[in-house]
C-alpha cells in the first residue's frame, strides 16, 4: 500500500513537473499555468495548438519525403533487378562450362573431350599407400580450337591449336596406343570443336542482344533515378519550408507566452 502511495506521488510530481516545463510562469502569473480563466485557458490552448501543429507538420513533411523516395525506389529497384538478371543470363550464355562428356570410349592418355572443352590431364603422385590420381593440367574451350593428327614410326600426335594460335600436342607411343584410335580421337575433337564454334557463335549473338537490352534498361534506370532525385529534392524543399513555417509559428507562440507568463520561455 505504501509503495502504491509513493508511486502515485511520484507520478503526480512527474505530471506537475511536465506541466510546469510546458507552461512555465513566475509566481505572480501562476494563473497562466494552472488558472481556469478564459484568458489563461486560451493562452495555454494557443501554445498547445502551436506544438501540435508543428508536430503534425513535421510528420507530414517527413511522410512526403518518404513517399517520394518510395515512389522512386518502386521504379528504380525493378530496373536494377532486371539489369542483374540480364547480366547473369548473359554470363551463363558466354560461360557454358564443360558440358557433358563426349565419346568417352575414345579418350586416350591425357586427353578428355567434353561438349564445350578439351581437357589435358596430368598424373598426380600417390599419397601414402593409395594409387596416384589425375588432375586438370589445362582446360581449353573448344570454340575456335583446331585438332590435327600426325604420326611417325614410333609415335602418334594430336596437335592442338588454341584460339590465340599457340599450340600444344598430345603424344602417344605407338607401342602402347593404336594409331587408328589416336586418329579417331583427333577426328572427334575436330568435329566437336566445329559444333562448339557454332554453338558459341549462336550464344554470342544472343549475348549481344542481351547486352543491348542491358544498355537500354540502364539508360531507363538512369533517367528514372534523375527524375527521382528531382522529385525527392522538390519534396525535401517543400518539407523544409513546412517545418520552418511550423517552427516559426511555435516560436511566435512561445514568445507570446513569455510576455504573458512573466518572461519564462517554455522548454518544448
C-alpha positions as CSV (number, residue, x, y, z in Angstrom):
1,X,0.0,0.0,0.0
2,X,2.8,2.4,1.0
3,X,4.6,1.6,-2.3
4,X,1.4,2.4,-4.2
5,X,1.1,5.7,-2.4
6,X,4.8,6.6,-3.2
7,X,4.2,5.6,-6.8
8,X,1.2,7.8,-7.1
9,X,3.1,10.7,-5.5
10,X,6.0,10.3,-7.9
11,X,3.6,10.1,-10.9
12,X,1.9,13.2,-9.7
13,X,5.2,15.0,-9.3
14,X,6.2,14.0,-12.8
15,X,2.9,15.2,-14.4
16,X,3.1,18.5,-12.5
17,X,6.8,19.0,-13.5
18,X,6.0,18.2,-17.1
19,X,3.1,20.7,-17.0
20,X,5.4,23.4,-15.5
21,X,8.0,22.8,-18.1
22,X,5.4,23.1,-20.8
23,X,3.6,26.1,-19.3
24,X,6.1,28.0,-17.1
25,X,5.2,31.2,-15.3
26,X,6.5,33.3,-12.5
27,X,4.6,33.1,-9.2
28,X,2.7,36.3,-9.8
29,X,1.4,34.9,-13.1
30,X,0.7,31.3,-11.9
31,X,-2.8,31.6,-13.2
32,X,-1.4,31.2,-16.8
33,X,0.0,27.8,-15.8
34,X,-2.9,26.5,-13.7
35,X,-5.7,29.0,-13.8
36,X,-9.2,28.1,-15.1
37,X,-9.9,31.6,-16.5
38,X,-10.9,32.1,-20.1
39,X,-7.8,34.2,-20.9
40,X,-5.4,31.7,-19.2
41,X,-7.0,28.7,-20.9
42,X,-6.8,30.4,-24.3
43,X,-3.1,31.2,-23.8
44,X,-2.4,27.5,-22.9
45,X,-4.5,26.3,-25.8
46,X,-2.7,28.6,-28.2
47,X,0.7,27.2,-27.2
48,X,-0.6,23.6,-27.2
49,X,-2.1,24.1,-30.7
50,X,1.2,25.5,-32.0
51,X,3.0,22.5,-30.6
52,X,0.5,20.1,-32.2
53,X,0.7,21.9,-35.5
54,X,4.5,21.7,-35.5
55,X,4.4,18.0,-34.7
56,X,1.8,17.4,-37.4
57,X,3.7,19.5,-39.9
58,X,6.9,17.6,-39.3
59,X,5.2,14.2,-39.6
60,X,3.5,15.3,-42.8
61,X,6.8,16.7,-44.2
62,X,8.7,13.5,-43.3
63,X,5.9,11.4,-44.8
64,X,6.0,13.3,-48.1
65,X,9.8,12.8,-48.4
66,X,9.5,9.1,-47.5
67,X,6.7,8.7,-50.1
68,X,8.8,10.4,-52.8
69,X,11.7,8.1,-52.0
70,X,9.4,5.1,-52.0
71,X,8.0,6.0,-55.4
72,X,11.5,6.4,-56.8
73,X,12.5,3.0,-55.3
74,X,9.4,1.3,-56.7
75,X,10.5,2.4,-60.2
76,X,14.3,2.0,-59.9
77,X,14.6,-1.2,-58.0
78,X,12.8,-3.4,-60.6
79,X,15.1,-1.9,-63.3
80,X,18.1,-2.7,-61.2
81,X,16.9,-6.3,-60.7
82,X,16.2,-6.6,-64.4
83,X,19.8,-5.5,-65.2
84,X,21.2,-8.1,-62.8
85,X,19.1,-10.8,-64.2
86,X,20.1,-9.9,-67.8
87,X,23.8,-9.7,-66.9
88,X,23.5,-13.1,-65.2
89,X,21.8,-14.6,-68.2
90,X,24.5,-13.2,-70.5
91,X,27.3,-14.7,-68.3
92,X,25.6,-18.1,-68.5
93,X,25.5,-17.8,-72.3
94,X,29.1,-16.9,-72.5
95,X,30.3,-19.5,-70.0
96,X,28.6,-22.8,-70.7
97,X,31.2,-24.8,-68.7
98,X,32.5,-28.2,-69.9
99,X,29.2,-29.7,-70.7
100,X,28.7,-33.5,-70.9
101,X,31.4,-36.0,-71.7
102,X,31.7,-36.8,-75.4
103,X,32.7,-40.2,-76.8
104,X,34.3,-41.3,-73.6
105,X,35.2,-44.6,-75.2
106,X,37.6,-42.7,-77.5
107,X,39.5,-40.9,-74.7
108,X,43.2,-41.7,-74.7
109,X,46.2,-40.8,-72.5
110,X,46.0,-37.2,-71.1
111,X,43.0,-36.1,-73.3
112,X,39.4,-35.8,-72.2
113,X,36.7,-34.5,-74.5
114,X,33.5,-32.7,-73.4
115,X,30.8,-30.8,-75.2
116,X,32.5,-27.4,-74.8
117,X,36.0,-28.2,-73.6
118,X,39.1,-30.2,-74.2
119,X,41.0,-31.1,-71.1
120,X,44.6,-32.0,-70.7
121,X,45.2,-34.1,-67.6
122,X,48.3,-34.9,-65.6
123,X,49.2,-37.6,-63.2
124,X,49.3,-36.8,-59.5
125,X,51.8,-38.5,-57.2
126,X,50.4,-41.2,-54.9
127,X,49.5,-40.2,-51.4
128,X,50.7,-42.9,-48.9
129,X,49.6,-46.3,-50.0
130,X,46.9,-45.1,-52.3
131,X,47.2,-45.0,-56.1
132,X,48.0,-41.7,-57.8
133,X,45.1,-39.9,-59.5
134,X,44.8,-37.3,-62.2
135,X,44.3,-33.6,-62.2
136,X,43.5,-31.0,-64.8
137,X,46.6,-29.6,-66.4
138,X,44.8,-27.3,-68.9
139,X,41.2,-26.8,-69.9
140,X,40.6,-25.3,-73.3
141,X,37.3,-24.1,-74.7
142,X,36.5,-26.0,-77.9
143,X,35.1,-23.0,-79.9
144,X,37.8,-21.8,-82.3
145,X,40.1,-24.7,-81.5
146,X,41.6,-26.9,-84.2
147,X,42.9,-30.5,-83.8
148,X,45.1,-32.4,-86.4
149,X,46.5,-35.9,-86.4
150,X,50.2,-36.6,-87.2
151,X,52.4,-39.7,-86.7
152,X,55.9,-41.1,-87.1
153,X,57.1,-44.7,-86.9
154,X,57.1,-44.6,-83.1
155,X,54.6,-42.0,-82.1
156,X,51.2,-40.5,-83.0
157,X,50.3,-36.9,-82.2
158,X,47.2,-34.9,-81.8
159,X,48.3,-31.3,-82.4
160,X,46.0,-28.7,-80.8
161,X,46.0,-25.1,-82.0
162,X,44.4,-22.8,-79.4
163,X,42.2,-19.8,-80.1
164,X,45.3,-17.5,-79.8
165,X,47.1,-19.7,-82.3
166,X,49.5,-21.1,-79.8
167,X,50.0,-24.9,-79.9
168,X,50.2,-28.0,-77.7
169,X,50.5,-31.6,-78.7
170,X,49.4,-34.8,-77.0
171,X,52.0,-37.6,-77.7
172,X,51.1,-41.3,-77.9
173,X,53.7,-44.1,-78.1
174,X,52.6,-46.5,-80.8
175,X,53.7,-49.5,-78.8
176,X,51.1,-48.6,-76.3
177,X,48.4,-46.8,-78.3
178,X,46.8,-47.8,-81.6
179,X,47.3,-45.2,-84.3
180,X,43.8,-45.6,-85.6
181,X,42.4,-44.9,-82.1
182,X,44.5,-41.8,-81.9
183,X,43.3,-40.6,-85.3
184,X,39.7,-41.3,-84.2
185,X,40.1,-39.1,-81.1
186,X,41.6,-36.3,-83.2
187,X,38.7,-36.5,-85.5
188,X,36.2,-36.5,-82.6
189,X,37.9,-33.4,-81.2
190,X,37.8,-31.6,-84.6
191,X,34.1,-32.4,-85.1
192,X,33.1,-31.4,-81.6
193,X,35.2,-28.1,-82.0
194,X,33.2,-27.3,-85.1
195,X,29.9,-27.9,-83.2
196,X,31.0,-25.8,-80.3
197,X,32.2,-23.0,-82.5
198,X,28.6,-22.8,-84.0
199,X,27.2,-23.2,-80.5
200,X,29.2,-20.3,-79.2
201,X,28.5,-18.1,-82.2
202,X,24.8,-18.5,-81.7
203,X,25.2,-17.8,-78.0
204,X,27.3,-14.7,-78.8
205,X,24.5,-13.3,-80.9
206,X,22.1,-13.8,-78.1
207,X,24.6,-12.4,-75.6
208,X,25.0,-9.3,-77.8
209,X,21.2,-8.9,-77.9
210,X,21.1,-9.1,-74.1
211,X,24.0,-6.5,-73.8
212,X,21.9,-4.2,-76.0
213,X,18.9,-4.7,-73.7
214,X,21.1,-4.1,-70.6
215,X,22.2,-0.8,-72.1
216,X,18.6,0.2,-72.8
217,X,17.4,-0.8,-69.3
218,X,20.4,1.0,-67.7
219,X,19.5,4.2,-69.6
220,X,15.9,3.9,-68.4
221,X,17.1,3.4,-64.9
222,X,19.5,6.4,-65.1
223,X,16.6,8.5,-66.4
224,X,14.3,7.3,-63.6
225,X,17.0,8.0,-61.0
226,X,17.4,11.5,-62.3
227,X,13.7,12.1,-62.2
228,X,13.6,10.6,-58.8
229,X,16.4,12.9,-57.5
230,X,14.4,15.9,-58.8
231,X,11.2,14.7,-57.2
232,X,12.9,13.9,-53.8
233,X,14.7,17.3,-53.9
234,X,11.4,19.1,-54.5
235,X,9.7,17.1,-51.8
236,X,12.5,17.8,-49.4
237,X,12.5,21.5,-50.2
238,X,8.7,21.7,-49.6
239,X,9.1,19.7,-46.4
240,X,11.8,22.0,-45.1
241,X,9.6,25.0,-45.8
242,X,6.7,23.4,-44.0
243,X,8.9,22.6,-41.0
244,X,10.2,26.1,-40.9
245,X,6.7,27.6,-41.0
246,X,5.6,25.4,-38.2
247,X,8.7,26.2,-36.2
248,X,8.1,29.9,-36.8
249,X,4.5,29.6,-35.5
250,X,5.7,27.8,-32.4
251,X,8.4,30.4,-31.8
252,X,5.8,33.1,-32.0
253,X,3.5,31.2,-29.6
254,X,6.4,30.8,-27.2
255,X,7.2,34.5,-27.4
256,X,3.6,35.3,-26.7
257,X,3.6,33.0,-23.8
258,X,6.7,34.7,-22.4
259,X,5.0,38.0,-22.4
260,X,2.0,36.5,-20.6
261,X,3.8,34.2,-18.2
262,X,6.4,36.6,-16.8
263,X,9.3,36.1,-19.3
264,X,9.7,32.4,-18.7
265,X,10.2,30.6,-22.0
266,X,8.6,27.1,-22.5
267,X,11.2,24.4,-22.9
268,X,9.4,22.5,-25.5
